[in-house]
Amino acid sequence: MVMKPRERVRAALNHEATDRVPIVLGVSNATSLQMGAYHRLREYLDLDLPDRYLYDWPELGTAAIDEIVLQRLHSDVRGVLDRHPESTLRANADRGPGEPFVDSWGIGQIELEPGMWFPAIHPLKDARSIGDLERYQGWPDMNDPTRVAHVAEEARRLAEEDEYAIMATPWLLFPFERAIQMQGMEPFLLNMIERPEFARALLEKCAALCKQLMAHFLRELGENVDIIKIGDDLGTTAGLLISPKMYREFLKPVHADYIAFIKERTRAKVFFHTDGDVYPLLHDFIEVGVDILNPIQPVGEMADFERLNGRFGNAVVFCGGVDTAHVLRSASPDEVREETRRVIETLGKNSGFLLSSVHTITHNVPPANVLAMVDEAVK
């Protein structure tokens, strides 16, 4: 029997049998296409559509996928997002060409080349004490209603249509990543070693602000949501950014509290995004309440999908698995189809799997390979 997309996703989230593997594409910065890749896909499909960006944020560079393309990609989910506050959008609309984009935290993105932006302005890069945090005047106003004014209506419409699973993806509510962006990676990681009380205070401040906005977001969603996306990038292709011991000391309590806060307010499943080889932390993620783990990047110990699924497939739903950096970018369509089958057959053994690319589909991925992936999944 052919399932509706929402029914298909909900079954997978409960580790129940589905008519085909659900596909998650186009609903968050971790599961969509960069604008260059989207241009190529639209041209390939002979579609004349305007450019729209996730979060109305061109500097992020991630396309907001049009409905006709989402249907061609067989995506089983639709997204509900927050927005930058109106004051931030107005301030950035008035800046000169090439000037940095500065968000509501005071973090700035600079233009490396036309259309390519990178976070390089860190307002607390020189902070070293709790007093420095108390004196900082740039903390965001998470009570600004313009961040979530649209959420209730969008979620209600999707719920009434009852066709696609609803995946809510509030932007950058990731405590570890916010702390890193406030200071820069090297200063913050050094402070975790040299000034642990300061680092812990910064993490807790970021987490409190994340929870504050998340509360507003969840209130606006009500019951009209199936998945809540959060995360923190903790891995690289070579291993963890911080040791398991440091994760358990600094971050695990923050993640446990954050996820408990979310689950007290919604029945939605918690989708946790973290790149790289994070295998040593998988037990920890499950213990703190992660329901869906993304993007399952095939590097290091994470690359052994048989072992990964055998050890953890009954406890968590995997989302992702199809490598963007090598397979989607460089393989032939036939090789993409073969790899898609392998991913589904290994990560999908326990009926708890959502297919997606490993992170955002980058500018250099051929459109034929994107379609080969989703068409093989449907086949």
Residue pairs with C-beta under 8 A, 6 or more apart in sequence:
1 19
2 19
3 11
3 18
3 19
4 162
4 163
5 22
5 75
5 76
5 77
5 163
5 164
5 165
6 76
6 162
6 163
6 164
6 165
6 166
6 226
8 18
8 19
8 20
8 22
8 76
8 165
9 22
9 24
9 76
9 77
9 165
9 226
9 227
9 354
10 165
10 226
11 17
11 18
11 351
12 18
12 21
12 22
12 317
12 351
12 352
12 353
12 354
13 226
13 227
13 269
13 291
13 292
13 317
13 352
14 352
15 314
15 317
15 350
15 351
15 352
16 351
17 351
18 351
20 377
20 378
21 344
21 348
21 353
21 354
21 355
21 377
22 76
22 77
22 165
22 353
22 354
22 355
23 73
23 74
23 75
23 76
23 354
23 355
23 356
23 374
23 377
23 378
24 31
24 75
24 76
24 77
24 167
24 319
24 354
24 355
24 356
25 31
25 32
25 33
25 65
25 70
25 73
25 75
25 77
25 356
25 357
25 374
26 32
26 33
26 63
26 65
26 69
26 70
26 73
26 75
26 77
26 79
27 75
27 77
27 78
27 79
27 167
27 169
28 54
28 79
28 167
28 169
28 229
28 273
29 54
29 60
29 62
29 169
29 171
29 360
30 229
30 231
30 273
30 294
30 295
30 359
30 360
31 294
31 295
31 319
31 356
31 357
31 359
31 360
32 54
32 62
32 63
32 64
32 65
32 360
32 361
33 41
33 62
33 63
33 65
33 360
33 361
33 365
33 370
34 61
34 62
34 63
34 360
34 361
34 362
34 363
35 51
35 53
35 61
35 62
35 63
35 115
35 363
36 362
36 363
36 364
37 63
37 361
37 362
37 363
37 364
37 365
37 367
37 370
38 63
38 65
38 69
40 366
40 367
41 69
41 367
41 370
41 371
42 48
42 49
42 69
43 367
44 367
44 368
44 371
45 69
45 72
45 367
47 66
47 68
47 69
49 66
49 68
49 69
51 63
52 63
52 64
52 66
53 60
53 61
53 62
53 63
53 64
54 60
54 62
54 63
54 64
54 81
55 81
55 82
55 83
55 84
55 171
56 83
56 84
56 89
57 84
57 101
57 171
59 101
59 109
59 111
59 117
60 117
61 115
61 116
61 117
62 360
65 73
65 75
70 78
72 371
73 370
73 371
73 374
74 374
74 375
74 377
74 378
75 164
75 374
76 164
76 165
77 164
77 165
77 166
77 167
77 226
77 227
78 158
78 164
78 165
78 166
78 167
79 166
79 167
79 168
79 169
80 151
80 154
80 155
80 158
80 166
80 167
80 168
80 169
80 221
80 225
81 168
81 169
81 170
81 171
82 147
82 148
82 151
82 170
82 171
82 213
82 217
83 89
83 146
83 147
83 148
83 150
84 103
84 104
84 147
84 171
85 104
85 140
85 141
85 144
85 146
85 147
86 144
86 146
87 104
87 144
87 146
88 102
88 103
88 104
91 102
92 101
92 102
95 101
98 111
100 108
100 109
100 110
100 111
100 120
100 121
101 108
101 109
101 117
102 108
102 109
102 121
103 109
103 140
103 172
104 140
104 141
104 144
105 123
105 138
105 139
105 140
105 178
105 181
105 182
106 121
106 123
106 136
106 138
106 182
107 119
107 121
107 122
107 123
107 181
107 182
108 119
108 120
108 121
108 123
109 117
109 118
109 119
109 120
109 121
110 117
110 118
110 120
110 121
111 117
112 118
119 181
122 181
122 182
122 183
122 184
122 187
123 136
123 138
123 182
124 132
124 133
124 136
124 182
124 183
124 202
125 183
125 184
125 187
126 132
127 133
127 136
127 182
127 183
127 198
127 202
128 191
128 195
128 198
129 195
129 198
130 197
130 198
130 201
132 198
133 198
133 201
133 202
133 205
139 205
139 209
140 209
142 209
142 212
142 213
142 216
143 212
143 216
147 213
147 216
147 217
148 213
148 216
148 217
148 220
151 168
151 217
151 220
151 221
152 220
152 221
152 222
155 166
155 168
155 220
155 221
155 222
155 224
155 225
156 222
156 224
158 164
158 166
158 224
159 166
159 223
159 224
165 226
165 227
166 224
166 225
166 226
166 227
167 225
167 226
167 227
167 229
167 271
168 217
168 221
168 225
168 227
168 228
168 229
168 268
169 229
170 213
170 214
170 217
170 228
170 229
170 230
172 178
173 210
173 213
173 214
173 230
174 210
174 230
174 231
174 232
174 233
175 203
175 206
175 207
175 210
175 232
175 251
175 254
175 255
175 258
176 203
176 206
176 232
176 233
176 234
176 251
176 254
177 231
177 232
177 233
178 206
178 209
178 210
179 188
179 199
179 202
179 203
179 206
180 188
180 189
182 188
182 202
182 206
183 191
183 202
188 199
188 202
189 241
189 242
191 198
191 199
191 202
192 199
192 242
192 246
192 250
196 250
199 250
200 250
203 250
203 251
203 254
204 254
207 254
207 257
207 258
210 258
211 258
211 261
214 258
214 261
214 262
215 261
215 265
218 225
218 228
218 262
218 265
218 266
219 265
221 266
221 268
223 266
223 267
225 266
225 268
226 268
226 269
227 268
227 269
227 270
227 271
227 292
228 262
228 266
228 268
228 269
228 270
228 271
229 271
229 273
230 258
230 259
230 262
230 270
230 271
230 272
230 273
231 271
231 272
231 273
231 274
231 294
232 251
232 255
232 274
233 241
233 273
233 274
233 275
233 276
234 240
234 241
234 242
234 247
234 251
234 274
234 275
234 276
234 278
234 281
235 241
235 274
235 275
235 276
235 277
235 278
235 297
235 302
236 275
236 276
236 277
237 276
237 277
237 297
237 299
237 300
238 276
238 277
238 299
238 300
239 276
239 277
239 300
240 247
240 276
240 277
240 278
240 280
240 281
241 276
242 250
242 251
244 280
244 281
244 284
247 281
247 284
248 284
252 284
252 288
255 285
255 288
256 287
256 288
256 289
259 270
259 288
259 289
259 290
260 289
262 268
262 270
263 270
263 289
269 291
269 292
269 317
270 289
270 290
270 291
270 292
271 291
271 292
271 294
271 319
272 285
272 290
272 291
272 292
272 293
272 294
273 294
273 295
274 285
274 293
274 294
275 295
275 297
275 359
276 297
276 299
276 300
276 302
277 297
277 299
277 300
277 301
277 302
278 285
278 302
279 300
279 301
279 302
279 308
280 301
282 293
282 311
282 312
282 316
285 293
285 316
286 312
286 315
286 316
290 316
291 316
291 317
292 316
292 317
292 318
292 319
292 354
293 316
293 317
293 318
293 319
294 318
294 319
294 320
294 356
295 319
295 320
295 321
295 356
295 357
295 358
295 359
296 302
296 305
296 308
296 318
296 319
296 320
296 321
296 347
296 358
297 320
297 323
297 358
297 359
298 305
298 321
298 323
298 358
301 307
301 308
302 308
305 321
305 342
305 343
305 346
305 347
306 346
308 318
308 346
308 347
309 318
309 346
309 347
309 349
309 350
313 347
313 349
313 350
313 352
314 350
314 352
316 352
317 352
317 353
317 354
318 347
318 352
318 353
318 354
319 353
319 354
319 355
319 356
320 354
320 355
320 356
320 357
320 358
320 359
321 343
321 347
321 353
321 355
321 356
321 358
322 328
322 336
322 339
322 340
322 343
322 355
322 356
322 357
322 358
322 373
323 339
323 358
324 357
324 358
324 359
324 360
324 361
324 362
324 365
325 358
325 362
327 335
327 336
327 339
327 369
328 336
328 357
328 361
328 365
328 369
328 370
328 373
329 362
329 364
329 365
329 366
329 369
331 339
331 369
333 368
333 369
333 371
333 372
334 372
336 369
336 372
336 373
336 376
337 372
337 373
337 375
337 376
340 355
340 372
340 373
340 376
340 377
341 376
343 355
344 353
344 355
344 377
347 353
355 373
355 374
355 377
357 370
357 373
361 370
